């Protein structure tokens, strides 16, 4: 018994010493930050800002690797199987690490069991925009028009089961109306057809230029607080749909089993990145706002959003293969 206790104590001391060594030595080589999107979009732009700042903070290269495809599920599936040593990270977003796992039957990873959340970094809301000729000029008028004209208000999305499809279905459910979903192959083409008057409305996160040019009109935003890009546009929560919240987040996760000292080192570094005024200004220009959350808070947000997306999927009949 005495020998067994001594072995346990020796192992514990070894782990403590090893943990301290990992914390002080990490990182000793370049870090790979995998982005589940193609180059040039909001997710990629902001991930590169984070990677560049982390490189300075660590004195080691943090390089971005784009892994688009599968609607955002290819990158998380790969990182879930990677070694959890802090040298392979995922720049996760709400679609790949909350929405898809909630509604896709064939998904091969679990956002809760297969990842260690490191830090929640940024978030953005979408904006409900309509063609200038559409008769409604407020979200209340839009809902009232939809009640009088069920399945007549056409709402474009980036595709069946996309983020803006979920935004639309949640509004339909809370407002007790039924609008006509028109899926496109991406949010860009959806917004183009709203500007052209082919479709009445859409929920879009990158419509600022179109609003400023007068090509669409903004009726409401989908976060709980007003979007700084549209300070005069009310949130759906303000407009009477209490609790409506579709904030799309971005953050960093690692494969499950990340050593505690490495998690602590990464989290502290990412906190500095998120608080950097230059990063905040450039992220804002890209269309996102700071949304800091530590590992515990990030885990709570992921679990909450998975539950929300599952509920919307069940109520609206959205289920993907």
N, C-alpha and C positions, 0 to 999 in steps of 0.2 A: 504493500500500500504506500509506504514511504517513498519507494522508488517511483511509483506511478505519479505521485504528487509532484516529485522533483522534475519528472519529465514534462508534466503539464506546465509547471512554472517556467522551466527552461524554454518551452515552446512559446509561451506567452511573452517572455522577455525578448526572444528572437523576433517575434512579430512586431513588438513595439519598436525594437531597434530598426527592423526592416522598414516599418512604416515611416519612421523619422527619416531614414535614408532616402526613401522614395520621394518624400515631400521636398527634401532639400535638393535632390538631384534632378527632379522633373522640371522641364523636359530636357533630355539629352540629345534628341534628334528631331528632325522635322515632324510636324503634326499634319495629318491629312484631315481636312474638313470637307465632308461629302455633302453636296447640295442637291436636293431632289427636284431640280428644275434646270431648264436650259439657260445658257448665258444670256444676259441682257434684261431679264425680268426683275421685278421688285425683290424676290427672294435672293436671286443671285447677286444683285447689286449690293444689298445690305450685308450678305454673307461675306463678300469681299472686303467691305469696310471693316467688319469684325476681324477677319483673318489678318488684314494688314496691321491693325492695331495690336492684336495678340502677338504678332511676330516681334513687334517692338518691345512689348511687355516681357516676353519670354527670352528674347535674344536668340530665338530659333525660328526657322521658317515655318509658317502655317500656310499651307497651300490649299487652294480650293479645287475640288474635283467635281465636275458636274455629272450627275447620274439621273438624267430625265427619263421619262417613260412610265408606262403603266399607270398613268393618271397620278403619279407621285408615290407609287408603292415600291418601285424597284430599289431605290436607295435605302429606305428603312429595312427592307428585307435583307439586303446585303450587310448592313451595319449590325443588325441583330445577331449575325453569325460571326462577327469579327472578334479579335482578341480584345479584351477589355483592359488595356494598359494605358489609356489616355492618349495614344498616338493615332487613333482612328475615331473621329467624332462625326456626328450627323448634325447638320444645320436643319433642324426639324421645323415643320410647320403644322398648323391645325388640320390641314387636309390629310396629309400622310400619316400623322401620328394621333389622330382622333377621329376624323370623319370616316375615312376609308375603312379602318378596322371595325367601325361600328356597323357598316352596311355591306361590305364586300364579303361574300361567303367564302371565297377561295384565298383570303389573305393569309400569309404564311408567318406573320409576326404578331406579337401582342405588345402594344405600347406600354402596358403596365409591367408585365413580367419580363420582357426582353430588353428593357433599357433602364439606364440610370439617368434620370433627369439631372442636368447640371445647372442650367440657368434659363429662365424666361427673360427674353430681351426686348422684343418689340411687338407692337400690335397695330392693327388698322381696321377701320370699319369700312363697309361698302356704302354706297350712296344710291338711293332709289332715284333714278332719272327717267324722264319721259320725253318724247318728241315734243317740241314747242306747240304743235297743233293739237295735242291731246287736251281734252276739255278740263281735266283736273289740274288745279294749280297748288294743291296742298295734299298731304297724305290723307287727311280726312275726306277731301273731295274724291280722291282716287278710290278709297274704300267704299264710299257711298255710291259712286258710279258702278263699281264692281258688283255691289249688292243688287242694283237695278238691272245689271247686264251680266248675269252669270256666264262664265266661260267665254266672254266676249273681249275682255281686256287681255291682250297678248303680252306676255312677259318673257323676254329672251334670257337664256342662261348659257353658261359655258359647256353645257352638256348634262345628260341625265346623271343625277347624283353629284353634280358639281357644287361648289360652295354657294354660288349665287342661286342655284336651284333650291338648296336647303333654306336660304334666306327667304325666298319667295314662299315656300311651303309653310314656314313658321308664321309669316304674316297672314297667309290665308287662314291658318288654323286659329290664330288669336283674334283676327277680325271677323271670322266666320263668313268668309267669302270664298269664291272659287274663280281664280284667274286662269287663263289658258297658257300653260307652259310651252315654250318654243325652244327646244334645245339646239345649240350650235356646237361646232367643234372649236371651242375656245371662247373666252370672254371678249377678245378683240373683235371677232366677226359679229358677235351679238351686239356690241355697242355700235358698230358700224351700221347695222341694219336699223337700230333705233334712231340714229342720226339721219338715216335716209328715209325714215317714216314707214319702213316695211313692218316693223314691230312697234308696239306702243311704248313699252317700258323695259327696264332691266335694273338689276342690282349690280353695281360696278365699283371696284376699288380704285380705278385709274381714270375717272371721268372728269377730273378737274379742268383739264384743257378744253374739253367739249362743252362744259358748263360755262366757262369764261368766254368761249367763242359764241355762245348763244345757240349752239347746235342741239343742246338738250337742256331741260330745266330740272333742277334738283328739288325733290319734295321732302326727303327725310334721310337721315343717316342711321346706321344699324347698331352703333355702339351705345353704351349707357351714358357716355358723356359726349358733348358736342365735338365734332371733328374740327381740329384747328384749321383745316383747309376750307371748311364751310362754316364759319362761325355764326352765320345768320340762319343756317338751316337746322331745324329742330331734329332731335332724335325721335325714334319711334316711341321710346319710353315717355318722353315729354309730350308726345302727341296723343297720349291716351292708352298706348299699348304697354302697360306697366310690366316691367321685367323683360321686355324684348331686348335681347343682346346677342348680336352676331359679331363678335370681335375676333379677327383672325390673327393668331399669334405666330411668332417665330422665336426659336430658342435653340440651345445646344443640348444634345443628349449623347450618351455614350452607351456601348453595350453593357448589359447588366453585369454587376460584379466589379465595377470600377473601385479600386482601392480608395479608402477614405481620405488618405493624405493627398492623393491626386485630385479627387473631387474637390477638396478644400482649396487646393492651389488653383485649379481651373476656375472655381466659382469666384474667388477673390479677384483673379485677373479679369474675368468677364464683368464683374461689378465695376471695375475701373473703366473698362471699355464702354459700358453703358452710360457712365456718368461723364464721359469725355465730351466737352461742348462741341468740338469739331465733328465727332461721330454723330451726335444728336442732330446737328444742323444738316449734315449730309443725308442722314436717314430720313429726316423730315422732308427734304427735297425729293427723296425717292418715294415718299408716300406713307411712311410708317412713323409711329410715335413710341417713345420709351415705355416699356411695360415690365419693369424689373420684378423678378420673383426668384427666390432661392430654390434649392432642390426640392424642399418640402412643399412650397407653394406651387411650384411647377407641376409636381405630381398631382396635387389637388386639382389644378386647372385641367390637366389631361383627362383625369377620371370624370370630372364634371362635364366636360365637353363630349366625351364618349357617350355618357348617359343621355345628354341632350340630343345628340345626333341619332341615337338609337330610337328615342321617343318620336322624333320627327319622322324618321324612316317608317316606323310602325304606323303612325297616324296617316301618312300620305301614301303608303304602299311603295316606297322606294327601297329596292333591294337589287344589288348588282352581283353579277357572277365573278 
